Amino acid sequence: MTSSTRRPVLLRALLASACAVALLAGPAPSAPAAAQEAASAVQDLVLDNVSLAFGDTLVTAPKVTVSGTRLSRDDLLAILKSESKDAKDASKDSWPARLQRLDAGSLTMPELRVERRDGEKRQVVTYRDVAARTIRAGRISELTAAGATLSVEGAPQAGRGSYGRIRAEEVDLTALARLYSEAGSATTPFLRLYASLAVEAIAFIDERGTTVSIARLTGRDLAGRQTPATWRGAVEALGDGGLAEDDRAKRARAAGLLADLAEAVSVGSLEATDLNVKEVKGEDPLSFSIGRMSYAGGTEAAITLADVGFGAKEAQGKVGRLTLTGFSLEPTITALRRLAKAPAPADANPGKGAAPAQDPQEAELRRLTPVIGTLTLSDLGLDLAQAAVAPGPVASGDPLKAPKPVALPPLHIGLRGASMSFGPPKDGVPTESRFSLTGLTMPASAVEGVPGLGSLGLYGYRDLDLDATADTAWSEDKRELSFKELSLSGKDMGRLHLNATLGGIGPEVFDPDAAVSGFAMLSATAKALDLTLENGGLFERFIDAQAKVLSLKPDELRKEYVTASVIGVPVILGNSAAAKAIGAAMGKFVAKPGILSISAKAKSGEGLGMVDVSTAPTPAAVLDKLDVSAKAD
């Protein structure tokens, strides 16, 4: 698979080329020089073999043509000099100050080469036919390139690639330079970097033969805000250590920088079409494709994937549509800020007899969980390869004449729709969640080993069509965990519905320390339970199948089950009034399967705890602590 570290390559290359276009063009006269500007003639200038180095990036162009400008050759050469180290000249010679004075009709380069080195890693992007049009005060109306080639050497993700036509509108180079080199704060306004960006025919292949291609990538309204360390300073500092560092001080530093950067980026929209990833080498070739991937920013941000396909040696699948809404990094940023301010341990080397300080790294990382929001999926299809079936014994006894294993067709699993919603997290664990599956289809043979479902094939079900829902929520004030709905239903089967309330569930249950959260769960209590069983044909099939096994008629077996329910269940449960009510309801349901409802509520407001159940001498003693009702319709 491809490494995530490749993702910034395109953006970094595009921004570097945009800077290079501006820096090679030179500054325009400032406002006080209006008289001199009026006397100067608009002219075209050509510079040969231009080279510019800034930071770890080297930009070279064999030929640069600047048209419709009042700049002189000396002006162009002056802007290419290194940034002044003299404090008095720093503001005048800084890149933002220079770019603010940039003004030209157009700038063209047949070739632009951007080389970036980072240790042994070397990345080179070469653009063809670069053109910047209508440049005013550091803003380019249109920036284009006919295409580009990319090479990456000396890194795990080494490889080569290419871009087709590149086009950007309203590129603000001054804003880009300010983000790159000038510090700011959370109150600094956002600066728009470009109005639109489009890149066609993106392709990359690494040394392992993994290929990545995108037919077209577009974006709109990319904006950024200055950070205290500057964007350049933040990226360089993160290269020296991140959140995975063992050193707590380095983790705190990285957390602050990541929080600054997360709050300093705003994207209007992004879209990629025909994304394909293929890994052909190795024993298990892999392919992955997305017909369309889009992101819409703003207060109601959303990510959508359409026409998703994936394939490997053992599985092939597709997803019609996948959408994520309600996603928020706010809890992540809050956790990063808290981590950045966290003091170092008072005693990193506790003395004899003192318990060693717990490494907080795992807990810190868990608390970085964002608000996931709601994930919806539609039209999933999955084909799983099945192992070949061994043939029966050879009648002749000659192993050389044994038939070959019989190949089975792929096992097909389908899903018409699914939805997963998550509420705000508490110490990294969502406090609310809802899972819903609709139209989960598969052969009955696929669940042969699943408890409760494995016998469905014996009851005459060849194909299954199931729906399932799980809806939970935690209340901190009430210290309760509510299972608002746990249900499972199947076509021509029926429906099982359960809701329950657990008490004694406080914030400590979400503690990242497994020992703390595990101990807290021991104090949980059962407050209420409601169970509903609705027959839709499964019970009749169960009776028929069991009757055949026992060599009885279905009606005879049904009568035996009625007797066992009405008499046997109360005896097992202690013959209390509640036990008799449960037995009578079950007997009525067996006699005429419809809807069976059983509810139980703890008489104590605190609920029924694990100790209450484990120390009860009989089931009747447990039922005595509950208000129970049961009925069958």
TIDRENFI-623617 format. One line per field, with one value per residue (C-alpha): residue number from 1; residue in one letter; x, y, z. Coordinates in Angstrom, 3 decimals, decimal comma. Example, Ala and Ser with C-alpha at 12.3 -4.5 7.8 and 13.67 -1.06 7.14 Angstrom:
BEGIN
seq = (1:2)
type = (a:s)
x = (12,300:13,670)
y = (-4,500:-1,060)
z = (7,800:7,140)
REM end
This chain:
BEGIN
seq = (1:2:3:4:5:6:7:8:9:10:11:12:13:14:15:16:17:18:19:20:21:22:23:24:25:26:27:28:29:30:31:32:33:34:35:36:37:38:39:40:41:42:43:44:45:46:47:48:49:50:51:52:53:54:55:56:57:58:59:60:61:62:63:64:65:66:67:68:69:70:71:72:73:74:75:76:77:78:79:80:81:82:83:84:85:86:87:88:89:90:91:92:93:94:95:96:97:98:99:100:101:102:103:104:105:106:107:108:109:110:111:112:113:114:115:116:117:118:119:120:121:122:123:124:125:126:127:128:129:130:131:132:133:134:135:136:137:138:139:140:141:142:143:144:145:146:147:148:149:150:151:152:153:154:155:156:157:158:159:160:161:162:163:164:165:166:167:168:169:170:171:172:173:174:175:176:177:178:179:180:181:182:183:184:185:186:187:188:189:190:191:192:193:194:195:196:197:198:199:200:201:202:203:204:205:206:207:208:209:210:211:212:213:214:215:216:217:218:219:220:221:222:223:224:225:226:227:228:229:230:231:232:233:234:235:236:237:238:239:240:241:242:243:244:245:246:247:248:249:250:251:252:253:254:255:256:257:258:259:260:261:262:263:264:265:266:267:268:269:270:271:272:273:274:275:276:277:278:279:280:281:282:283:284:285:286:287:288:289:290:291:292:293:294:295:296:297:298:299:300:301:302:303:304:305:306:307:308:309:310:311:312:313:314:315:316:317:318:319:320:321:322:323:324:325:326:327:328:329:330:331:332:333:334:335:336:337:338:339:340:341:342:343:344:345:346:347:348:349:350:351:352:353:354:355:356:357:358:359:360:361:362:363:364:365:366:367:368:369:370:371:372:373:374:375:376:377:378:379:380:381:382:383:384:385:386:387:388:389:390:391:392:393:394:395:396:397:398:399:400:401:402:403:404:405:406:407:408:409:410:411:412:413:414:415:416:417:418:419:420:421:422:423:424:425:426:427:428:429:430:431:432:433:434:435:436:437:438:439:440:441:442:443:444:445:446:447:448:449:450:451:452:453:454:455:456:457:458:459:460:461:462:463:464:465:466:467:468:469:470:471:472:473:474:475:476:477:478:479:480:481:482:483:484:485:486:487:488:489:490:491:492:493:494:495:496:497:498:499:500:501:502:503:504:505:506:507:508:509:510:511:512:513:514:515:516:517:518:519:520:521:522:523:524:525:526:527:528:529:530:531:532:533:534:535:536:537:538:539:540:541:542:543:544:545:546:547:548:549:550:551:552:553:554:555:556:557:558:559:560:561:562:563:564:565:566:567:568:569:570:571:572:573:574:575:576:577:578:579:580:581:582:583:584:585:586:587:588:589:590:591:592:593:594:595:596:597:598:599:600:601:602:603:604:605:606:607:608:609:610:611:612:613:614:615:616:617:618:619:620:621:622:623:624:625:626:627:628:629:630:631:632:633)
type = (m:t:s:s:t:r:r:p:v:l:l:r:a:l:l:a:s:a:c:a:v:a:l:l:a:g:p:a:p:s:a:p:a:a:a:q:e:a:a:s:a:v:q:d:l:v:l:d:n:v:s:l:a:f:g:d:t:l:v:t:a:p:k:v:t:v:s:g:t:r:l:s:r:d:d:l:l:a:i:l:k:s:e:s:k:d:a:k:d:a:s:k:d:s:w:p:a:r:l:q:r:l:d:a:g:s:l:t:m:p:e:l:r:v:e:r:r:d:g:e:k:r:q:v:v:t:y:r:d:v:a:a:r:t:i:r:a:g:r:i:s:e:l:t:a:a:g:a:t:l:s:v:e:g:a:p:q:a:g:r:g:s:y:g:r:i:r:a:e:e:v:d:l:t:a:l:a:r:l:y:s:e:a:g:s:a:t:t:p:f:l:r:l:y:a:s:l:a:v:e:a:i:a:f:i:d:e:r:g:t:t:v:s:i:a:r:l:t:g:r:d:l:a:g:r:q:t:p:a:t:w:r:g:a:v:e:a:l:g:d:g:g:l:a:e:d:d:r:a:k:r:a:r:a:a:g:l:l:a:d:l:a:e:a:v:s:v:g:s:l:e:a:t:d:l:n:v:k:e:v:k:g:e:d:p:l:s:f:s:i:g:r:m:s:y:a:g:g:t:e:a:a:i:t:l:a:d:v:g:f:g:a:k:e:a:q:g:k:v:g:r:l:t:l:t:g:f:s:l:e:p:t:i:t:a:l:r:r:l:a:k:a:p:a:p:a:d:a:n:p:g:k:g:a:a:p:a:q:d:p:q:e:a:e:l:r:r:l:t:p:v:i:g:t:l:t:l:s:d:l:g:l:d:l:a:q:a:a:v:a:p:g:p:v:a:s:g:d:p:l:k:a:p:k:p:v:a:l:p:p:l:h:i:g:l:r:g:a:s:m:s:f:g:p:p:k:d:g:v:p:t:e:s:r:f:s:l:t:g:l:t:m:p:a:s:a:v:e:g:v:p:g:l:g:s:l:g:l:y:g:y:r:d:l:d:l:d:a:t:a:d:t:a:w:s:e:d:k:r:e:l:s:f:k:e:l:s:l:s:g:k:d:m:g:r:l:h:l:n:a:t:l:g:g:i:g:p:e:v:f:d:p:d:a:a:v:s:g:f:a:m:l:s:a:t:a:k:a:l:d:l:t:l:e:n:g:g:l:f:e:r:f:i:d:a:q:a:k:v:l:s:l:k:p:d:e:l:r:k:e:y:v:t:a:s:v:i:g:v:p:v:i:l:g:n:s:a:a:a:k:a:i:g:a:a:m:g:k:f:v:a:k:p:g:i:l:s:i:s:a:k:a:k:s:g:e:g:l:g:m:v:d:v:s:t:a:p:t:p:a:a:v:l:d:k:l:d:v:s:a:k:a:d)
x = (0,000:1,080:2,451:0,509:3,667:3,188:0,058:1,753:4,011:1,574:0,517:4,071:5,269:2,485:3,067:6,813:6,308:3,913:6,515:9,162:7,062:6,724:10,324:11,669:9,442:10,780:9,158:7,111:7,726:6,180:3,479:5,786:7,651:4,603:6,384:9,258:6,760:4,925:8,181:9,194:8,190:6,398:8,831:9,608:12,659:14,397:16,648:18,713:19,804:18,024:18,661:17,070:17,591:15,401:15,508:16,027:14,474:16,330:14,416:15,998:14,734:16,771:14,745:12,326:10,341:8,631:6,200:4,264:6,351:8,113:10,814:14,379:16,866:18,514:15,141:14,774:18,277:17,840:14,792:16,767:19,297:19,182:16,948:18,738:19,979:20,172:17,330:16,908:16,380:14,458:10,994:11,977:13,796:11,396:9,604:6,129:7,390:8,927:5,914:3,612:5,370:5,151:3,361:3,564:1,369:2,683:5,579:6,460:9,019:9,427:10,774:10,767:12,637:11,957:14,328:13,913:16,360:15,726:18,698:19,084:15,640:15,570:12,401:12,417:9,415:9,932:7,117:6,611:5,388:4,661:2,681:1,498:-0,887:-1,979:0,165:-0,872:0,442:1,625:-1,613:-1,700:-4,961:-4,139:-1,237:-0,884:1,530:1,221:2,348:5,055:7,211:8,057:10,846:11,490:14,763:16,317:13,061:10,720:8,179:10,746:9,317:8,358:5,238:3,684:0,948:-1,110:-2,326:-2,281:-4,358:-4,918:-6,892:-6,375:-3,171:-2,036:1,720:2,061:-0,331:1,557:4,859:3,363:2,132:5,491:7,673:5,653:4,254:0,661:-1,926:-5,414:-6,853:-5,017:-7,504:-7,457:-5,653:-6,975:-4,214:-6,147:-9,696:-9,475:-7,009:-7,253:-4,697:-5,276:-3,845:-1,914:0,138:2,784:4,574:6,877:9,808:7,563:5,399:2,447:0,690:-1,567:-3,536:-6,145:-7,918:-8,621:-8,130:-9,856:-10,089:-11,648:-11,016:-7,931:-7,119:-4,635:-3,881:-0,480:0,738:3,036:5,887:5,134:4,144:7,757:8,868:6,043:6,766:10,503:9,934:7,535:10,244:12,350:9,703:5,960:3,299:4,956:8,082:8,942:10,116:7,119:8,473:8,785:5,248:3,928:5,764:4,440:0,895:0,920:2,248:-0,332:-3,144:-1,933:-1,788:-5,181:-6,818:-4,881:-6,250:-9,580:-10,678:-13,808:-14,017:-11,929:-12,815:-10,925:-12,258:-11,190:-8,717:-6,982:-4,395:-2,868:-0,271:0,617:3,737:3,644:1,489:-1,692:-2,193:-4,380:-6,493:-8,584:-10,622:-12,936:-15,067:-15,489:-14,194:-15,321:-14,979:-17,146:-15,962:-17,858:-20,085:-21,607:-18,497:-18,978:-16,827:-18,357:-16,939:-18,870:-18,374:-15,756:-14,188:-11,574:-10,072:-7,541:-6,783:-9,398:-12,002:-13,633:-16,066:-17,803:-19,586:-22,080:-21,708:-19,993:-20,663:-19,306:-21,065:-20,808:-17,068:-15,254:-11,663:-12,690:-12,133:-8,813:-7,622:-8,765:-6,820:-3,760:-3,923:-4,224:-1,281:0,799:0,247:0,665:3,551:6,315:6,109:7,345:9,529:10,542:12,593:10,519:12,430:12,370:8,888:7,186:5,008:6,514:4,811:2,411:3,383:0,576:1,298:-1,402:-4,053:-3,038:-3,323:-6,719:-8,087:-7,257:-10,324:-12,413:-16,180:-16,702:-20,262:-22,419:-21,133:-23,625:-23,072:-25,196:-25,035:-22,212:-21,313:-18,608:-17,453:-15,291:-13,322:-14,191:-11,791:-12,214:-14,202:-12,315:-13,906:-15,194:-13,158:-11,930:-14,021:-11,141:-8,784:-6,188:-5,043:-3,717:-7,286:-8,652:-10,772:-9,519:-11,026:-14,225:-13,942:-16,814:-18,193:-17,410:-19,528:-21,575:-22,541:-24,636:-25,783:-28,407:-27,617:-25,822:-25,517:-23,155:-23,487:-21,205:-21,704:-19,025:-16,251:-15,408:-11,715:-11,717:-14,884:-18,110:-20,843:-23,559:-23,656:-26,131:-25,483:-28,045:-27,811:-30,511:-30,712:-27,740:-27,976:-25,944:-26,366:-27,418:-24,239:-22,197:-23,417:-23,225:-20,800:-22,509:-24,401:-28,129:-27,922:-26,050:-29,191:-31,121:-30,121:-31,701:-34,977:-35,232:-33,602:-31,345:-30,675:-30,827:-32,024:-31,370:-31,734:-29,973:-29,866:-27,876:-28,555:-26,813:-26,350:-24,604:-25,937:-23,300:-25,873:-27,846:-24,770:-26,722:-26,009:-29,138:-29,505:-32,344:-32,627:-30,950:-32,825:-32,390:-34,949:-35,000:-37,199:-39,743:-38,294:-39,455:-37,914:-36,114:-36,119:-34,387:-33,873:-32,234:-30,845:-27,696:-26,951:-23,746:-21,965:-19,848:-17,050:-14,462:-15,842:-14,268:-10,876:-8,034:-6,528:-8,064:-7,705:-9,713:-12,445:-12,681:-13,106:-15,729:-17,815:-18,089:-20,319:-22,766:-26,371:-29,307:-32,259:-34,682:-35,081:-37,725:-37,717:-40,048:-40,087:-42,212:-42,706:-42,565:-42,375:-39,208:-41,021:-43,150:-40,036:-38,325:-41,231:-41,335:-37,575:-37,556:-40,615:-38,823:-35,785:-37,970:-40,306:-43,330:-46,093:-45,669:-48,873:-47,737:-44,382:-46,073:-48,300:-45,229:-43,578:-46,735:-46,728:-43,030:-43,577:-46,643:-45,421:-41,682:-40,601:-42,317:-40,767:-37,287:-37,800:-39,180:-42,972:-43,330:-46,069:-43,542:-42,358:-45,908:-46,612:-43,546:-44,483:-48,092:-47,009:-44,500:-47,112:-49,571:-46,885:-45,959:-49,582:-50,193:-46,937:-47,421:-45,716:-44,130:-43,273:-41,388:-40,309:-38,439:-37,600:-35,517:-37,521:-34,528:-33,820:-30,124:-30,745:-29,737:-25,994:-23,689:-23,394:-27,177:-27,338:-24,258:-25,260:-28,935:-29,620:-32,301:-33,704:-36,801:-34,689:-33,596:-37,148:-38,288:-36,123:-37,827:-41,194:-41,937:-44,678:-45,149:-47,779:-48,347:-50,512)
y = (0,000:3,595:5,598:8,521:10,607:10,960:13,050:16,429:16,011:17,512:20,459:21,209:21,118:23,375:25,927:25,864:26,486:29,337:30,957:30,437:32,160:35,217:35,326:35,047:37,888:40,560:43,509:46,335:49,969:51,138:53,786:56,712:56,212:57,089:59,797:57,486:54,720:57,033:57,839:54,182:52,265:48,943:46,361:42,669:41,184:37,813:36,180:33,084:30,281:31,616:29,834:30,559:28,771:29,212:26,826:23,270:24,022:24,958:26,478:26,706:27,927:27,972:30,908:33,389:35,914:38,791:40,785:43,965:45,116:48,319:46,354:46,683:43,858:45,119:44,954:41,322:40,444:42,283:40,245:37,027:37,910:36,195:37,586:40,244:39,305:42,958:43,710:47,193:45,780:42,668:44,092:45,567:42,476:39,815:37,755:39,091:42,662:41,886:40,026:42,836:45,016:42,449:43,681:42,351:41,455:37,912:35,626:32,492:29,715:26,781:24,750:25,172:22,730:22,541:20,358:19,686:17,769:16,363:14,308:11,490:12,130:14,058:15,204:16,858:18,317:19,649:21,767:22,456:25,687:27,586:30,813:33,395:36,028:39,417:39,731:42,577:43,237:39,658:38,120:36,019:35,993:32,697:30,278:27,337:24,585:22,186:19,310:18,101:15,115:14,029:11,873:10,899:9,249:7,974:7,410:4,478:6,000:6,517:6,474:8,581:10,276:12,879:15,520:16,676:20,236:22,380:25,531:27,809:31,046:34,040:32,750:35,052:34,632:37,353:35,504:32,263:33,921:35,393:32,002:30,476:33,049:35,328:34,424:35,031:34,004:32,547:36,040:36,540:36,505:33,789:34,577:33,037:31,300:30,505:30,630:27,415:24,698:21,930:19,204:16,556:13,091:12,525:9,317:7,851:4,507:3,510:1,117:-1,804:-1,327:0,217:2,682:5,594:7,589:10,355:11,551:15,019:16,817:20,135:22,440:25,756:28,453:27,240:29,640:29,676:31,531:32,442:30,422:31,380:29,252:30,042:27,214:26,612:26,530:24,191:21,681:21,710:21,254:18,360:16,688:16,521:14,681:14,027:12,586:9,163:10,458:8,994:12,392:14,111:17,596:16,785:15,374:18,521:20,692:18,625:18,738:22,531:22,775:20,298:22,188:25,440:23,924:22,189:25,524:27,366:25,628:26,193:24,385:25,306:22,084:19,304:16,704:13,848:11,633:8,172:7,433:4,073:2,280:-0,995:-3,186:-5,984:-7,446:-10,046:-13,081:-11,082:-8,350:-5,485:-2,933:-0,044:2,537:5,488:6,941:10,262:11,571:14,971:17,149:20,161:22,448:24,906:24,449:21,276:19,603:16,337:13,724:11,560:8,565:7,177:4,020:2,472:-0,788:-3,017:-6,360:-8,852:-12,523:-13,672:-10,918:-8,551:-5,828:-2,572:0,227:2,454:5,430:6,279:9,597:11,105:14,115:15,891:15,242:17,634:18,009:20,181:17,457:16,567:20,165:20,580:17,448:18,695:22,020:20,214:17,991:20,996:22,606:19,419:19,713:17,139:14,435:15,734:12,665:10,729:8,305:7,399:6,176:2,767:1,651:4,237:3,060:3,927:6,770:5,510:6,391:8,721:8,405:5,830:7,734:10,999:9,545:7,998:11,369:12,750:10,977:13,486:13,668:11,072:12,137:9,980:7,503:6,166:3,439:2,093:-0,780:-2,885:-6,056:-8,446:-11,685:-13,910:-16,824:-20,204:-23,061:-25,955:-28,907:-32,179:-35,047:-38,219:-41,445:-43,115:-46,200:-48,045:-47,314:-45,990:-42,535:-41,735:-41,829:-39,563:-36,703:-33,160:-30,875:-29,220:-25,431:-23,495:-20,220:-17,037:-16,358:-13,225:-10,844:-7,756:-4,752:-2,320:0,325:1,045:3,980:4,574:7,673:8,671:11,392:13,500:11,340:11,060:10,244:8,979:6,846:8,087:8,746:8,031:5,612:4,148:1,321:0,363:-2,303:-2,731:-5,554:-7,631:-10,553:-13,770:-17,525:-19,313:-21,384:-18,241:-18,235:-21,931:-21,360:-18,255:-18,891:-18,321:-18,173:-21,347:-23,516:-21,321:-23,501:-26,496:-24,578:-24,216:-20,809:-20,826:-17,078:-14,590:-10,981:-9,330:-5,914:-4,949:-1,884:-0,951:2,416:3,399:6,607:7,546:10,129:11,622:13,292:10,082:7,846:5,587:3,727:3,238:0,588:2,383:-0,260:-3,567:-5,354:-8,054:-8,973:-11,161:-11,644:-14,416:-14,836:-12,220:-9,601:-9,537:-6,188:-5,342:-2,163:-1,882:0,622:0,134:2,272:3,099:4,082:7,108:8,938:6,527:3,839:5,788:6,111:5,183:3,021:-0,423:-1,278:1,783:1,352:-2,400:-1,935:0,765:-1,655:-3,948:-1,346:-1,340:-2,266:-3,455:-1,063:-2,070:-4,554:-4,855:-7,796:-8,228:-11,246:-10,982:-14,130:-13,813:-17,491:-18,673:-20,392:-22,551:-23,648:-24,441:-26,626:-28,466:-29,133:-30,360:-32,538:-34,369:-34,980:-36,345:-38,265:-36,331:-34,420:-30,616:-30,232:-32,915:-31,196:-27,827:-29,171:-30,499:-27,093:-25,420:-27,743:-27,150:-23,396:-23,225:-25,746:-26,151:-22,502:-21,454:-24,433:-23,495:-19,837:-20,608:-20,632:-16,973:-14,827:-13,342:-16,828:-17,971:-14,857:-15,508:-19,186:-18,393:-15,776:-18,180:-20,945:-18,662:-17,590:-21,204:-22,154:-19,243:-17,478:-13,738:-11,207:-12,061:-9,180:-9,440:-6,483:-6,291:-3,313:-3,311:-2,436:-0,588:2,746:1,887:-1,217:-4,843:-5,293:-8,187:-8,966:-9,196:-11,798:-13,809:-14,111:-14,932:-18,538:-19,197:-17,611:-16,773:-14,585:-12,565:-12,244:-10,998:-7,908:-7,136:-5,919:-8,291:-8,298:-10,657:-11,033:-12,638:-11,239)
z = (0,000:-0,417:2,466:3,885:3,733:-0,011:0,368:0,987:-2,080:-4,601:-2,462:-1,376:-4,979:-6,208:-3,462:-4,061:-7,762:-7,013:-4,768:-7,411:-10,077:-7,860:-6,677:-10,198:-11,364:-9,042:-7,216:-8,642:-7,606:-4,363:-4,172:-3,263:-6,545:-8,662:-10,664:-11,558:-12,441:-14,845:-16,608:-16,913:-20,004:-19,861:-21,174:-21,642:-19,958:-20,305:-17,699:-18,429:-16,077:-13,014:-9,711:-6,374:-3,054:0,002:2,940:1,740:-1,656:-4,838:-7,776:-11,214:-14,588:-17,818:-19,146:-17,567:-19,601:-17,764:-19,935:-19,327:-16,364:-15,316:-13,518:-14,673:-14,968:-11,781:-10,007:-11,013:-9,929:-6,639:-5,651:-6,082:-3,414:-0,051:2,663:4,685:8,151:9,164:11,570:10,065:6,598:7,624:6,998:3,642:2,388:3,670:1,054:1,974:1,588:-1,804:-3,122:-2,062:-4,655:-7,446:-10,599:-14,171:-17,087:-17,353:-16,565:-18,533:-18,160:-20,568:-17,646:-13,865:-11,646:-7,895:-5,883:-2,183:0,000:3,450:4,612:2,112:0,662:-2,615:-4,330:-7,760:-9,585:-13,112:-14,589:-18,290:-19,857:-16,663:-17,116:-14,584:-15,879:-14,513:-11,402:-9,107:-5,580:-5,239:-6,496:-9,673:-11,581:-13,299:-12,856:-15,268:-16,265:-19,167:-16,947:-14,601:-13,674:-10,142:-8,723:-5,104:-4,105:-0,899:1,004:1,754:-0,634:-3,434:-6,935:-9,910:-11,153:-13,404:-13,504:-16,434:-16,865:-13,709:-13,290:-10,286:-10,009:-7,719:-6,156:-3,334:-3,066:-0,456:1,852:1,253:2,138:5,318:6,476:5,671:7,412:9,708:13,138:14,187:16,760:17,020:16,527:13,229:10,327:7,686:4,426:1,218:-0,744:-3,897:-5,228:-7,247:-8,187:-10,789:-11,543:-14,206:-14,846:-11,605:-11,588:-9,274:-9,052:-6,202:-6,150:-5,143:-8,206:-6,344:-8,634:-7,725:-10,274:-10,155:-13,272:-11,869:-8,562:-7,845:-4,855:-3,961:-1,382:0,451:3,295:6,122:9,329:10,718:13,701:16,598:15,230:11,536:9,227:8,269:11,899:12,897:10,115:10,834:14,579:14,000:11,943:15,112:17,150:17,242:19,521:19,439:21,175:24,569:25,800:27,411:26,681:22,975:22,927:24,560:22,030:19,113:20,508:20,601:17,056:15,724:17,436:15,883:12,392:12,750:13,553:10,848:7,737:6,013:2,853:0,933:-1,058:-2,585:-5,191:-6,830:-9,602:-10,738:-7,955:-8,443:-6,314:-7,485:-5,838:-8,216:-6,625:-3,878:-3,254:-2,665:-5,317:-4,143:-5,987:-4,733:-6,627:-5,957:-8,703:-6,912:-3,605:-2,335:0,739:1,542:4,340:6,471:9,502:8,025:6,653:4,775:3,050:0,320:-1,541:-4,508:-6,568:-4,307:-5,408:-3,801:-4,568:-3,283:-3,798:-1,282:-1,610:-4,098:-3,181:-4,005:-2,165:-3,937:-1,602:1,682:3,455:6,673:8,211:11,556:11,824:14,176:15,364:18,312:20,982:19,334:19,382:22,990:23,975:22,109:23,953:27,281:26,407:25,375:28,792:30,842:33,337:33,384:36,083:39,455:40,016:36,936:39,088:42,140:45,159:46,716:47,628:45,441:42,570:39,171:37,382:34,724:31,172:30,086:26,365:25,553:27,477:25,826:22,336:23,109:24,190:20,749:19,322:17,318:17,008:14,296:13,472:11,219:8,662:6,127:3,565:0,729:-1,747:-0,370:-2,211:-1,037:-2,687:-0,484:-1,854:-0,334:0,230:-2,156:-0,799:-0,457:-2,409:-0,808:-0,462:-3,637:-4,386:-6,057:-3,205:-5,652:-4,449:-7,934:-9,221:-6,499:-7,859:-7,417:-4,724:-5,846:-6,215:-4,664:-6,030:-4,052:-0,994:-1,712:1,085:0,409:2,416:1,163:3,757:7,016:9,371:12,287:14,475:17,330:19,923:21,631:23,140:26,830:27,267:23,686:23,974:22,298:24,869:22,301:19,406:16,980:14,503:11,928:9,228:6,580:4,098:5,196:2,769:2,661:2,281:5,458:5,178:5,968:9,600:10,376:13,240:14,692:17,962:17,562:13,761:12,922:12,805:10,376:7,444:9,222:9,443:5,669:5,209:2,198:1,991:4,846:4,739:8,094:9,747:12,985:15,250:18,353:19,985:23,233:25,227:28,483:30,931:33,187:35,457:36,026:35,853:33,512:30,307:28,234:25,569:23,866:21,187:20,471:17,726:15,122:12,483:9,416:6,381:7,025:10,535:13,006:15,240:18,579:20,375:23,642:25,627:29,012:31,513:33,573:36,631:38,443:35,201:36,110:34,237:35,646:33,291:30,419:32,100:29,697:32,446:31,889:35,580:36,616:34,002:34,627:38,382:37,790:35,721:38,741:40,377:37,461:38,257:36,166:36,508:33,775:30,944:28,227:25,828:22,860:20,547:17,415:15,354:11,575:10,575:12,341:15,212:12,906:10,989:14,285:15,393:12,057:12,091:15,686:15,102:12,304:14,498:17,315:14,981:16,234:14,569:14,829:16,876:19,323:19,869:20,222:23,051:24,856:24,637:25,962:28,965:29,574:29,461:31,709:34,297:33,886:33,660:36,950:38,745:37,532:38,527:41,988:41,453:42,410:40,914:38,501:37,497:36,823:34,744:32,595:32,146:31,215:28,635:27,095:26,930:25,155:22,687:21,892:21,376:19,006:18,095:17,853:20,115:23,470:25,807:29,103:31,214:34,504:36,707:39,865:42,968:44,339:42,685:42,625:40,516:40,867:41,195:40,410:44,111:44,445:41,693:42,657:46,331:45,697:46,851:44,188:41,016:43,039:45,321:42,305:40,958:44,373:43,825:40,516:39,294:36,416:33,809:30,863:28,169:24,768:21,980)
REM end
